[in-house]
């Protein structure tokens, strides 16, 4: 498999100040995720109305699906769980929501990073639009290359205003690694590539 040159490792640990937009994409893993350098100046954004946190969706059993579909389902499940974890604003709930989708060794780092965002009174708005370009499976390891639209998401402060510099981009070039463990595909990490992509 030939992957694009991967310039930065997104390892779900504490993030630099400019790396916030991909954290929960990834809310994108990101793996996203959690996370790449944020786009330029904040634009005026119409925030969606606040909604009550939805109950966690049950983990879908994917064993009957072809391997490629299992991997894609695991990634989209991770993105959804990450969004729900952020809305919970509770570390214990976030860990519970992420456990079926994220490698155990990555959960604490991601929850710590999200908790630091909550501590500033910030939260995420919007959603990551995942556009999978390719899936490559090597035994118990899989790589998903996607070009996501994160332009409708970012951070907002406690007053509901967008945080300058936190908005996403229309084409976020991302490679996610998942490993098969305990009968599930679990997100390990994401790599963000600083080259253009097209969904």
C-alpha positions as a Python dict, from the first residue, in 0.01 Angstrom:
ca = {
    (1, 'X'): (0, 0, 0),
    (2, 'X'): (124, 347, -78),
    (3, 'X'): (13, 606, 174),
    (4, 'X'): (68, 977, 128),
    (5, 'X'): (368, 1128, 304),
    (6, 'X'): (243, 1162, 659),
    (7, 'X'): (369, 1478, 819),
    (8, 'X'): (228, 1473, 1170),
    (9, 'X'): (129, 1202, 1410),
    (10, 'X'): (-204, 1256, 1578),
    (11, 'X'): (-163, 1050, 1892),
    (12, 'X'): (-464, 1157, 2100),
    (13, 'X'): (-251, 1296, 2378),
    (14, 'X'): (-254, 1655, 2501),
    (15, 'X'): (-262, 1886, 2202),
    (16, 'X'): (-76, 2202, 2114),
    (17, 'X'): (-288, 2518, 2110),
    (18, 'X'): (-330, 2510, 1734),
    (19, 'X'): (-425, 2145, 1722),
    (20, 'X'): (-774, 2164, 1863),
    (21, 'X'): (-1001, 2135, 1558),
    (22, 'X'): (-915, 1774, 1483),
    (23, 'X'): (-941, 1651, 1841),
    (24, 'X'): (-1302, 1553, 1832),
    (25, 'X'): (-1323, 1480, 1470),
    (26, 'X'): (-1174, 1368, 1465),
    (27, 'X'): (-1489, 1480, 1714),
    (28, 'X'): (-1109, 1226, 1336),
    (29, 'X'): (-900, 1030, 1584),
    (30, 'X'): (-848, 1116, 1607),
    (31, 'X'): (-818, 981, 1631),
    (32, 'X'): (-970, 1260, 1577),
    (33, 'X'): (-973, 1156, 1703),
    (34, 'X'): (-916, 1484, 1852),
    (35, 'X'): (-553, 1807, 1601),
    (36, 'X'): (-396, 1950, 1290),
    (37, 'X'): (-307, 2316, 1263),
    (38, 'X'): (-623, 2522, 1269),
    (39, 'X'): (-733, 2726, 976),
    (40, 'X'): (-688, 3102, 967),
    (41, 'X'): (-906, 3366, 1127),
    (42, 'X'): (-1242, 3261, 1260),
    (43, 'X'): (-1534, 3321, 1032),
    (44, 'X'): (-1884, 3409, 1142),
    (45, 'X'): (-2051, 3076, 1206),
    (46, 'X'): (-2419, 3007, 1261),
    (47, 'X'): (-2420, 2760, 1547),
    (48, 'X'): (-2678, 2485, 1550),
    (49, 'X'): (-2931, 2490, 1834),
    (50, 'X'): (-2818, 2310, 2148),
    (51, 'X'): (-2963, 1964, 2181),
    (52, 'X'): (-2989, 1733, 2476),
    (53, 'X'): (-2725, 1463, 2475),
    (54, 'X'): (-2856, 1158, 2295),
    (55, 'X'): (-2830, 823, 2468),
    (56, 'X'): (-2531, 621, 2359),
    (57, 'X'): (-2605, 404, 2060),
    (58, 'X'): (-2540, 35, 2116),
    (59, 'X'): (-2223, -104, 1967),
    (60, 'X'): (-2315, -257, 1632),
    (61, 'X'): (-2199, -614, 1580),
    (62, 'X'): (-2018, -613, 1249),
    (63, 'X'): (-1876, -967, 1233),
    (64, 'X'): (-2109, -1060, 943),
    (65, 'X'): (-1992, -765, 734),
    (66, 'X'): (-1702, -786, 488),
    (67, 'X'): (-1375, -670, 649),
    (68, 'X'): (-1371, -334, 464),
    (69, 'X'): (-1719, -250, 590),
    (70, 'X'): (-1622, -359, 942),
    (71, 'X'): (-1332, -114, 939),
    (72, 'X'): (-1542, 174, 804),
    (73, 'X'): (-1816, 100, 1060),
    (74, 'X'): (-1556, 109, 1338),
    (75, 'X'): (-1427, 447, 1221),
    (76, 'X'): (-1773, 602, 1188),
    (77, 'X'): (-1868, 454, 1526),
    (78, 'X'): (-1560, 619, 1675),
    (79, 'X'): (-1652, 957, 1527),
    (80, 'X'): (-2003, 929, 1670),
    (81, 'X'): (-1878, 814, 2012),
    (82, 'X'): (-1630, 1100, 2021),
    (83, 'X'): (-1906, 1352, 1959),
    (84, 'X'): (-2123, 1196, 2230),
    (85, 'X'): (-1826, 1190, 2469),
    (86, 'X'): (-1774, 1563, 2420),
    (87, 'X'): (-2142, 1640, 2476),
    (88, 'X'): (-2136, 1439, 2801),
    (89, 'X'): (-1880, 1677, 2957),
    (90, 'X'): (-1802, 1394, 3198),
    (91, 'X'): (-1470, 1202, 3194),
    (92, 'X'): (-1620, 873, 3317),
    (93, 'X'): (-1898, 883, 3058),
    (94, 'X'): (-1649, 980, 2786),
    (95, 'X'): (-1429, 680, 2870),
    (96, 'X'): (-1731, 446, 2861),
    (97, 'X'): (-1843, 580, 2521),
    (98, 'X'): (-1496, 555, 2367),
    (99, 'X'): (-1404, 210, 2500),
    (100, 'X'): (-1572, 9, 2217),
    (101, 'X'): (-1396, 213, 1945),
    (102, 'X'): (-1061, 339, 2073),
    (103, 'X'): (-752, 143, 2180),
    (104, 'X'): (-742, 123, 2560),
    (105, 'X'): (-400, 290, 2581),
    (106, 'X'): (-531, 598, 2396),
    (107, 'X'): (-846, 667, 2597),
    (108, 'X'): (-695, 847, 2898),
    (109, 'X'): (-490, 1085, 2682),
    (110, 'X'): (-791, 1178, 2473),
    (111, 'X'): (-1017, 1226, 2776),
    (112, 'X'): (-751, 1444, 2941),
    (113, 'X'): (-729, 1659, 2630),
    (114, 'X'): (-1107, 1696, 2608),
    (115, 'X'): (-1129, 1767, 2982),
    (116, 'X'): (-883, 2055, 2942),
    (117, 'X'): (-1114, 2202, 2675),
    (118, 'X'): (-1414, 2165, 2908),
    (119, 'X'): (-1216, 2329, 3190),
    (120, 'X'): (-1181, 2641, 2972),
    (121, 'X'): (-1559, 2644, 2932),
    (122, 'X'): (-1535, 2539, 2567),
    (123, 'X'): (-1710, 2264, 2379),
    (124, 'X'): (-1736, 2147, 2020),
    (125, 'X'): (-2016, 2230, 1780),
    (126, 'X'): (-2100, 2079, 1443),
    (127, 'X'): (-1996, 1745, 1300),
    (128, 'X'): (-1720, 1593, 1091),
    (129, 'X'): (-1835, 1472, 746),
    (130, 'X'): (-1629, 1160, 684),
    (131, 'X'): (-1546, 1084, 319),
    (132, 'X'): (-1354, 755, 297),
    (133, 'X'): (-1121, 740, -2),
    (134, 'X'): (-962, 399, 57),
    (135, 'X'): (-930, 115, 306),
    (136, 'X'): (-624, -108, 319),
    (137, 'X'): (-617, -412, 547),
    (138, 'X'): (-295, -594, 640),
    (139, 'X'): (-390, -887, 863),
    (140, 'X'): (-502, -741, 1196),
    (141, 'X'): (-411, -384, 1098),
    (142, 'X'): (-611, -149, 877),
    (143, 'X'): (-551, 196, 732),
    (144, 'X'): (-836, 425, 630),
    (145, 'X'): (-756, 726, 412),
    (146, 'X'): (-1027, 990, 417),
    (147, 'X'): (-1081, 1347, 311),
    (148, 'X'): (-1317, 1491, 569),
    (149, 'X'): (-1516, 1813, 568),
    (150, 'X'): (-1463, 1967, 912),
    (151, 'X'): (-1566, 2319, 806),
    (152, 'X'): (-1896, 2291, 994),
    (153, 'X'): (-1730, 2221, 1327),
    (154, 'X'): (-1511, 2398, 1576),
    (155, 'X'): (-1502, 2514, 1935),
    (156, 'X'): (-1743, 2750, 2103),
    (157, 'X'): (-1700, 2927, 2434),
    (158, 'X'): (-1939, 2921, 2729),
    (159, 'X'): (-2135, 3211, 2578),
    (160, 'X'): (-2191, 3013, 2256),
    (161, 'X'): (-1946, 3213, 2041),
    (162, 'X'): (-1699, 3043, 1804),
    (163, 'X'): (-1343, 3029, 1938),
    (164, 'X'): (-1113, 3217, 1696),
    (165, 'X'): (-892, 2984, 1495),
    (166, 'X'): (-1079, 2665, 1588),
    (167, 'X'): (-1291, 2622, 1274),
    (168, 'X'): (-1228, 2323, 1051),
    (169, 'X'): (-1156, 2304, 680),
    (170, 'X'): (-1351, 2170, 379),
    (171, 'X'): (-1093, 1901, 298),
    (172, 'X'): (-899, 1750, 589),
    (173, 'X'): (-656, 1484, 464),
    (174, 'X'): (-638, 1203, 719),
    (175, 'X'): (-512, 846, 758),
    (176, 'X'): (-645, 641, 1050),
    (177, 'X'): (-487, 319, 1173),
    (178, 'X'): (-713, 61, 1335),
    (179, 'X'): (-606, -270, 1489),
    (180, 'X'): (-820, -580, 1529),
    (181, 'X'): (-844, -673, 1899),
    (182, 'X'): (-1098, -877, 2091),
    (183, 'X'): (-1314, -918, 1782),
    (184, 'X'): (-1331, -543, 1711),
    (185, 'X'): (-1145, -289, 1502),
    (186, 'X'): (-1013, -21, 1740),
    (187, 'X'): (-873, 317, 1641),
    (188, 'X'): (-503, 342, 1728),
    (189, 'X'): (-407, 682, 1590),
    (190, 'X'): (-454, 924, 1305),
    (191, 'X'): (-204, 1096, 1081),
    (192, 'X'): (-293, 1434, 933),
    (193, 'X'): (-137, 1517, 599),
    (194, 'X'): (-72, 1878, 501),
    (195, 'X'): (-148, 1829, 133),
    (196, 'X'): (-477, 1893, -48),
    (197, 'X'): (-731, 1617, -88),
    (198, 'X'): (-1066, 1587, -260),
    (199, 'X'): (-1361, 1383, -131),
}
